[in-house]
Amino acid sequence: MLKNRINLELDEIKRNNLYRSFKNFYDPNYEHNFKINKNMGKNFSSNDYLCLSSNVEILNTIKDALKYGSGSTGSRLTSGNINHEKLEKTISEFKDTDSSLVYSSGYATNLGVISALCSKKDLILSDSLNHASIIDGCRLSNAEKIIYPHRDVEFIKKILEDDKFLKENQFGNIFIITDGVFSMDGDIAPIDELFKLCNDFNCTLIIDDAHGTGVLGKKGKGSLEHFKIKANENVIQIGTLSKANGLVGGYVAGYSELIDYLINKSRSFIYSTSLPPYVIAGAIKSFELIKNGDYVSKLQKNVSITNKIFSDLKNINFDDKHKTPIYPLVFGKNTMDMSNYLYNAGYQCIGIRYPTVAKGSERIRVSITSCHEKEDVVSLKDEISIYLEN
Ligand SMILES: Cc1ncc(COP(=O)(O)O)c(C=O)c1O
C-alpha cells in the first residue's frame, strides 16, 4: 500500500520535471587541491564562501582534536559537553553578544530556537522567502503566523501600527524573523529598518545569518556589522558553521538569559547528540582565521569582480550594490537544461526549481568563493553566453 503511494507520487514528481537526484561532486584532483589549499575553480555551487573546508590549518587542528574521540557520546546535558563552551565563547566574541549556544546544524537551530521562543498567543512575522528551516521552526511553534511580502517593511509597519488588530488578538510577544542574506536570491534583508521597528514596537528580531556570516561587514561578522548595528536584547542572531566556516553545525547568539532558557527548553538542543569535538575544534580555528586572515576581503573583492563580469550577460544585471556571493541567474523553464549543459562542460552550477523557488523563477544559483580566480568566472560567463546564443 505505502509502496504504491510512494511510486505514484514519485511518478508525478517525474512527470512534473521536479525529480531530485544527486550529482557527483567528486573531482580526481580534489586531494591535490586540498593540499595546495585551493578550491575547485569550476565549482560554483558550494557555500564554502571562504574556502575554509579545505584549509590546511583547520584540517590539522581537526587531526589534533581526534584525540578526544570520533564522537561526543551524548547530548550536551549528559556526556557530550567537551570543548563546546570554548566555541561558544569564541562565537559570542565574534558576534558581540553575551552568550551563544551551539546546535548540531543550522536547521536544528532554527527549529529549536523558534519553537522554544514563539508560543501560543505570540505573533510571528516571517519573510515570504525565508529558508525552509525557519518555515519549519514557525510551523512547529504554536504562534500565530503572518507571512509578509519579501523585504516589505511597510507591510510589517502597518500591522504593528494596527492597534485594533493587535488588541483584538491580544498577542503576547511579537517576532520578526528573516534571513540576513536570502539563500536563493543573494539579496540582503532591510535589517536596519526591521531593527528600528523592533526597538520602536518592542518586538524581537530573529536574523538567520547563515549566508551573512563571513560574507558581510568588514570583519565578516554578518548583517548587523553590515548595517553598523550593535546587538541589543531585541535581536537574536542565528548562524551555521556549514557555510563560510566550512564545517557543520549551527548556533544562536544573544543575551545570557536567552541562552539559559534555550538550554532548558529547546528540544533540538536538549535531545540530540552534540557535535563531535574535532568539529568544534575546527570551528574555533575557523573563527580565528576569519578574524585574523584576509579571507573576507578576498571574497568581497571577488564579488565586485563578478558583478562586472556578469554585467556582460544578457538580461542579467548585478550592479555594485550586489554585496553577496550568491547570484540567482533566473532562466525559468530552461534552467535544468542549462544546468546540465554546464555540468557536462565541467561546471558545477546547480539548477534550483520549485518548491525551493517559485514556479517561473527557476534559476542557476551561482556562488562565488574567496579562492575563485577572475578567469574562472570569465570562463563560466563565456560558457553561459554560448548556451544562450544557441
Ligand atoms: C538561510 C539558511 N538557514 C539555515 C540553513 C541550514 O543550515 P545547515 O545546513 O547548517 O543545517 C541554511 C542552509 O542550508 C540556510 O540557507
The ligand as an SDF file (V2000), in Angstrom:
LIG
                    3D

 16 16  0  0  0  0  0  0  0  0999 V2000
   19.2730   30.5780    5.4210 C   0  0  0  0  0  0  0  0  0  0  0  0
   19.6250   29.2020    5.8830 C   0  0  0  0  0  0  0  0  0  0  0  0
   19.3550   28.8580    7.1640 N   0  0  0  0  0  0  0  0  0  0  0  0
   19.6640   27.6420    7.6230 C   0  0  0  0  0  0  0  0  0  0  0  0
   20.2470   26.7000    6.8260 C   0  0  0  0  0  0  0  0  0  0  0  0
   20.5250   25.3480    7.3800 C   0  0  0  0  0  0  0  0  0  0  0  0
   21.8360   25.2840    7.8190 O   0  0  0  0  0  0  0  0  0  0  0  0
   22.5670   23.8660    7.9340 P   0  0  0  0  0  0  0  0  0  0  0  0
   22.9610   23.4760    6.5680 O   0  0  0  0  0  0  0  0  0  0  0  0
   23.7080   24.1520    8.8510 O   0  0  0  0  0  0  0  0  0  0  0  0
   21.5780   22.9260    8.5320 O   0  0  0  0  0  0  0  0  0  0  0  0
   20.5630   27.0190    5.5060 C   0  0  0  0  0  0  0  0  0  0  0  0
   21.2580   26.0950    4.5840 C   0  0  0  0  0  0  0  0  0  0  0  0
   21.0820   25.0420    4.3010 O   0  0  0  0  0  0  0  0  0  0  0  0
   20.2240   28.2900    5.0170 C   0  0  0  0  0  0  0  0  0  0  0  0
   20.4530   28.6040    3.7470 O   0  0  0  0  0  0  0  0  0  0  0  0
  1  2  1  0
  2  3  1  0
  2 15  2  0
  3  4  2  0
  4  5  1  0
  5  6  1  0
  5 12  2  0
  6  7  1  0
  7  8  1  0
  8  9  2  0
  8 10  1  0
  8 11  1  0
 12 13  1  0
 12 15  1  0
 13 14  2  0
 15 16  1  0
M  END
$$$$
